[in-house]
Amino acid sequence: LVEFGKTTRVQFEREPVSWALYNKLLNRRDKSTFKDRQAKQWSDAVKNDSNYLPALAKARELLEKNDHEGLTLSLFFLSDGAPTDASQLNISPRRALQKMCNELISIAGKYGKRLNITLAGFGGASRDFSALERMARKTNDACDDANATFLYCEKMCNAISAAVTSVATSLAETRTA
């Protein structure tokens, strides 16, 4: 798990996709009050607290650790809103999105069918997940062997459970293919 905002932090790595992982994810969830979460939604954009590019770079680094041909991999990218990389890098949002797509395409190209990529957006309907959707679509368009999927799940335990189950199913299908 790479938590990201202005910086990235590896919380745990190389975990099997299981209920234990699901519980670890739930334990990391935001436990602040509704009012505090509403205020945070607006402060993320102002403070540049949702930078995807450093998180993707850290994910690449973790995927490269102990990699071998027989290993099936999964990248589960979970975000609660739109990226703020453009502000951080002082470039246009379109250019920032292009850089994010290129990074994910590069990762997908390296691992091909062995890597299942799930880009999951969680939160209320007012959240903007168009960057995650576009990243999945562009990755699949650019790489014949890519398996990138966008999932939307409300910020509820059962929705996140469905996303983790989807990752586990994709991973199992890749192993048996």
JONORBEL-V689961 format. One record per residue. N is the residue number from 1. NEAR is the number of other C-alpha atoms within 12 Angstrom. D_CENTER is the distance of its C-alpha to the mean C-alpha in Angstrom with 1 decimal. Layout:
BEGIN
N:NEAR:D_CENTER ; N:NEAR:D_CENTER
END
This chain:
BEGIN
1:31:9.7 ; 2:32:9.1 ; 3:29:9.9 ; 4:31:10.1 ; 5:28:12.6 ; 6:24:15.5 ; 7:22:15.1 ; 8:21:12.7 ; 9:19:13.9 ; 10:19:13.5 ; 11:18:14.4 ; 12:16:14.7 ; 13:25:14.1 ; 14:24:15.2 ; 15:22:15.4 ; 16:21:16.6 ; 17:30:14.8 ; 18:21:17.4 ; 19:19:18.6 ; 20:14:18.9 ; 21:26:15.1 ; 22:28:14.8 ; 23:18:17.5 ; 24:21:15.9 ; 25:26:12.8 ; 26:21:15.5 ; 27:13:17.5 ; 28:17:14.9 ; 29:22:14.9 ; 30:19:16.7 ; 31:12:20.3 ; 32:12:21.9 ; 33:11:24.3 ; 34:13:23.6 ; 35:11:25.5 ; 36:13:23.5 ; 37:19:20.1 ; 38:17:21.7 ; 39:14:22.9 ; 40:21:19.6 ; 41:24:18.0 ; 42:20:20.6 ; 43:17:20.6 ; 44:27:16.9 ; 45:25:18.0 ; 46:18:21.2 ; 47:19:20.0 ; 48:26:17.1 ; 49:31:14.9 ; 50:33:11.4 ; 51:37:11.3 ; 52:43:8.3 ; 53:34:10.7 ; 54:31:11.7 ; 55:33:8.4 ; 56:42:8.0 ; 57:26:11.7 ; 58:29:11.5 ; 59:34:9.1 ; 60:29:11.9 ; 61:18:14.5 ; 62:25:13.5 ; 63:31:13.4 ; 64:21:16.8 ; 65:14:18.4 ; 66:14:20.9 ; 67:18:19.8 ; 68:13:22.5 ; 69:15:23.2 ; 70:14:23.4 ; 71:22:20.0 ; 72:30:17.4 ; 73:41:13.8 ; 74:42:10.5 ; 75:44:7.0 ; 76:43:4.9 ; 77:38:1.2 ; 78:38:3.9 ; 79:42:6.1 ; 80:42:9.8 ; 81:39:10.9 ; 82:35:11.7 ; 83:42:11.2 ; 84:37:14.4 ; 85:36:14.5 ; 86:26:17.6 ; 87:25:19.6 ; 88:25:18.8 ; 89:20:19.7 ; 90:13:22.5 ; 91:15:21.7 ; 92:16:21.4 ; 93:21:18.3 ; 94:19:18.9 ; 95:18:19.1 ; 96:27:16.0 ; 97:32:14.1 ; 98:24:16.1 ; 99:30:15.1 ; 100:33:11.3 ; 101:33:12.3 ; 102:27:14.7 ; 103:28:12.5 ; 104:46:10.2 ; 105:33:13.6 ; 106:25:15.1 ; 107:38:12.8 ; 108:38:13.3 ; 109:27:16.9 ; 110:23:17.5 ; 111:30:16.6 ; 112:28:17.5 ; 113:30:17.9 ; 114:32:17.1 ; 115:39:13.3 ; 116:40:11.5 ; 117:47:8.1 ; 118:38:6.5 ; 119:39:4.6 ; 120:38:6.0 ; 121:35:8.0 ; 122:33:10.5 ; 123:28:13.8 ; 124:21:17.0 ; 125:15:18.1 ; 126:17:18.8 ; 127:25:15.2 ; 128:23:14.2 ; 129:29:11.2 ; 130:27:13.1 ; 131:34:11.0 ; 132:37:8.0 ; 133:29:11.0 ; 134:29:12.7 ; 135:41:10.2 ; 136:37:10.2 ; 137:27:14.0 ; 138:30:14.9 ; 139:35:13.3 ; 140:30:15.4 ; 141:21:18.3 ; 142:24:18.5 ; 143:25:18.2 ; 144:18:20.5 ; 145:22:18.9 ; 146:32:15.3 ; 147:38:13.7 ; 148:40:10.6 ; 149:33:10.3 ; 150:33:9.3 ; 151:35:10.1 ; 152:33:11.5 ; 153:28:12.7 ; 154:25:15.1 ; 155:29:14.8 ; 156:19:17.1 ; 157:21:17.2 ; 158:16:18.2 ; 159:22:15.4 ; 160:32:12.7 ; 161:29:15.2 ; 162:22:15.2 ; 163:36:11.5 ; 164:37:12.0 ; 165:22:15.2 ; 166:29:13.8 ; 167:38:11.7 ; 168:29:15.0 ; 169:19:17.1 ; 170:29:15.3 ; 171:29:15.6 ; 172:22:19.2 ; 173:19:20.1 ; 174:24:19.0 ; 175:19:21.2 ; 176:12:24.1 ; 177:10:24.0
END
